[in-house]
Amino acid sequence: MAKRSGKRAKVIFVVGGVMSGVGKGVAASSIGKILQARGLTVTAIKIDPYINVDAGTMNPTEHGEVFVLGDGYETDQDMGNYERFMGLSLDRGNYMTTGSVYKKVIDRERNLEFGGRCVEVVPHIPLEVIGTIRRAAKKADADVAIVEIGGTIGEYQNILFLEAVRMMKIEHPEDVLTVIVSYLPNPSKIGEMKTKPTQYAVRTLNGAGVQPDIIIARADRPLDDKRKDKVATFCNVRREDVISAPDVESIYDVPLNFEKDRLSDTIIRKLGLRGRGRKLGEWERLVSRAKAATKPVRIAVVGKYFNSGEYVLSDVYISVLEAIKHAAFAVGRVPEISWLGSEEYEKDPKKVKELAAYDGVLIPGGFGSRGIEGKIAAIRFCRENGIPYFGLCYGMQLLVIEYARNVLGLRGANTAEIDPKSKHLVIDIMPEQKEKLRRKDYGGSMRLGSYPALVAAKTVAAAAYGAKEISERHRHRYEVNPDYVERLREGGLVFSATSPDGVLMEIAELPRADHPFFLGTQFHPEFQSSLGKPHPLFLAFVVAASKRGR
Ligand code: GLN
């Protein structure tokens, strides 16, 4: 699209009411998608209200997956949804936390950039937020910037971000739209969908000086006219601005459902934009293809970050989950994913045999020692029984350890992350990382973001990628120890991709003649997969798994 120099992007704020986890990120992504389909250039920004400067230092069970951007910034999983839905490639300018905003303002104060003025929480913090939004929109030359504010209305911690909404709206009312994604419970004992929590949420938002323009009403079923009227009357919006958003089978249905309520027309009209066409056909085709699948492919994900109290949270591996789905849909299979805790195999080694019931096993990234021996037992079982195995990051490092121990006979082989005194440190800390850990420099200091790698010809990886040079996203401190590479190679393990200088082992695999699929990546392929473009390695894994499950 031709650049309109000096244009000011419209801004759509997406906030959440009633409770977390109602799909604000998917709603924001879907709004972006339907606006793109109308020929508009869109960018997306996520604001998280915690003090952590980035998401990298948080335990995933606290906050879900850490999504790594191409530039290496460690962010929230919603950034993954934005990239997957809108096909965007975002960077650190598209993400902020309370911590990162304060840090910027304080750094600027220390540099005397405020010229001796008194620097205050209001207006300087919201102004920094507004500045970040404007810069991101400008960089993308966006018609519309979608800004999702994390947390729920009524929380003390996102109030300064709502202040930014209020300030932007006062300055340019015609450019700013606020969408609240709320939840309408439907208690079985009452037998009626209740609007009151949403009314309270909107009233609380009003208390921050912000009136929503559109209400996305999440519920287990569509809103009837009566409930729509009620929400409209008590929340002070027009009935057609209440969008019914019932639970759906797949998150990819959401843009299509929004368009059933003609949401893009409403947004375009309210913001005075000009839409061109309505191109959701390809998306529709992909969604129907996914629905047409009937045969399952059964994938076991063996990990440890699943349990929160009595609940199992697969959010921790959301990108992995989506990448498996993308690949399964592409080959016409229904993904059936089971989350298995690896510690079980430590308590009861025989239990690992349960993996024989699956078509493929995947071990995602991770840190620390809990559940590691169980994962190694799972990898061994897959290798010895011809079960397709795909290891991501830690899952690749553990593949190498398993191979060193059980094929090369290197007893006690390990990673320096667990047993730095091991006689055979087949996985060791990267030299530049050693110094960082000594200085306790933990934040944003791993080997992060996109790096190129070269793929060796005639390997499983080469067949999957169909390319010699690839670029993938990383997040690790440890690597295959260069001192062991030759021995591992001689012992039959193939390093099918390396850093361009040949020092870092990026993919380890067994030849197809020896195993249907046994491959691990030092990087995280799951961060670059989407419905329309499944990641080639996930595709190869799911194809191998589907053959087993035939
Ligand atoms: N803990 C390993 C490392 O730091 C693997 C990291 C990961 O799986 N993301 O190298």
Residues whose N, C-alpha, C, O or C-beta is under 5 A from the ligand:
A	BS01	LIG	G365 G366 F367 L392 C393 Y394 R475 H476 R477 Y478
